[in-house]
C-alpha cells in the first residue's frame, strides 16, 4: 500500500513526463492541465489540509498551496494562449521552471516532514484515497470533449 507522499511523487513523475511530451507536441498540454487540476485539489484535500494545522510545517504547507494558485493562473493563461504563437512555448518554459521548483521543494522539504508528522496509518489511508480518486477523476476528465477531439484525426475541409 502506497503512502500519500509516495503516491504524490509518482504522480509528479507522470507530470514531468508529460512536460517533456508537450515540448515536442503542445497539443498534449490539455492532458497536463487536467492532471494538475486533479493533483492540486487532491493534494490540498488529502495532505495539505492536515499539515496546515501542524505548527512545525504550517508555513511550508501554506506555501505549497500558494504555489498551486500561481501554477493554476499560469495553466489558465497557457490554455487560452494560441499554441501556434511563438510565445506559447516561451510561456510554457517559464511554467515548467516554476512547476519544477514546486515539485522539487515538496519532494525534498515538505513530504519528508509530512512523513515524520503523520501516522503511518494516516499516510497509507490518504495514499489509497489519492490513488482511487485520482484514477476516477482522471477517467472522467479525459472523457471530456477537448481531449476526445485531440485523439480524432482531423477531417479534410
N, C-alpha and C positions, 0 to 999 in steps of 0.2 A: 504494500500500500504506500502510495506516494504522500509525502508531506506537502503542505501548501507551498512552501518555498521551492521544493524540487519541481512541483507541477508548474509553478510560475516561471522558473528558469527554463524548463523545457519549452514553454510557450514563447519565452523571449527568443530562444534559438530558432524556433519556427519563423518568427517575425524577422530575425536577422537574415534568414534565407530568402524571405520574400523581398526584403530591401535589395538584395543582390539581383533578384529576378527583375525587379522594377527598373533597375538601371539599364537592363537590356530591352525591356518591354514595359513602358509606362502604363499601358492599358491594364496591367495587373495591379495597379495602385488600389483599385476598389477592394481587392482581397485584403490588403494590408489594413486599409481603413476599417473594414468590418472586424478583422481580428483585434485591432487595437481598441475599438469601441467596446467590444465584449470584454477584453482583457482588463481595461481600466475599471469598468464597472464592477467586475467580479473581484478584482484585487482590492478595490476600495471596500466592498461589502464584506469580503471574507477574511481580509488580513488587516488592512489599514484601520478599519473601524475598531478593531481590537487593540491596535497599537496606539491609537490616539489617546487612550485612557491610561497608558503606562508612562509615567513621567520620564523614565530613563530613555525612552525612544520617541516620545511625542513630537519633538521638533523635526526629527528626520522623517517621521511618518507624514506629518503635515506637509513637509517639503515635497515628498513624493507625490502627494495628492495635487499640490500646486503645479508640479511639472506635468502631471496628466492634463491639467487645464490648459497649459501652454501648448502641449502637443496636440490637444483637440482643436485649438484655434488654427494651428498650422495645418492639420489634416483638412479642416473645412476650407482653408484657403487653397490648398492643393487640389481638392476635389472640384472647386469652382473655376480654377485657372485652366485655360486651354493647354492640353498636353502637347500640342504641336508647336507651342510658343517656346523659343529657346530658353526663356527664363524659368519655365516649369522645372527643368532638371536642376537648375541652379537652386531654386527654392527647395527642391527635394533633397539636395545635398546638405543644405543648411538644416532641414528637418532631420536628416539622418544623423548629423553630428549631435543634435540635441537629444534625439532618441537614444543614441549610443551612450552618451553621458548618463542619461537617466537609467538605462538598463544596467550599466556597469555599477553605478552608485548603489542601486537597490541590491544587486547581487553581492557586492563586496562589503557594504556597510549595513544596510537595513535588514536584509534577510538573516545574516548571522546573529544579529541582535534579537530578531524575532524568534529564532530557534532557541535562544537562551531564555527568553521571557515566557513563551507559550509552552504549555504542557505538550508532551508527545501525542497524547490523545487528541488534543485540540488541533494540533498541526495535521495529524492524519485525517481527522474528520473534515477539516477545511479543505484538505487536498482532494479528498474523494468528492466533496461537493463541487469544488472548482472544476475537476475533470468532467464530471457529469453535466454541469450547467454549461461549460464551455462547448462541449460536443453538441448539446441540444440547441444552444443559441446559434452556434456557427452553422449548423444544418439549416436552421430556419433563415438565418441571414443570407446564406448562399443560395437560397431558393428565390430570392427577390429578383425582380426584373433586370436591373443593371448587370448583374452577374450572368444571368441566362443569356442576355444579348451578347455579352463578350464571347461566350462559348459558341454561338452560332456563326457559321460562315456568312460573310456579308453577301447580300444579293446584288447582282449587277443591276444598275439602274438604267 
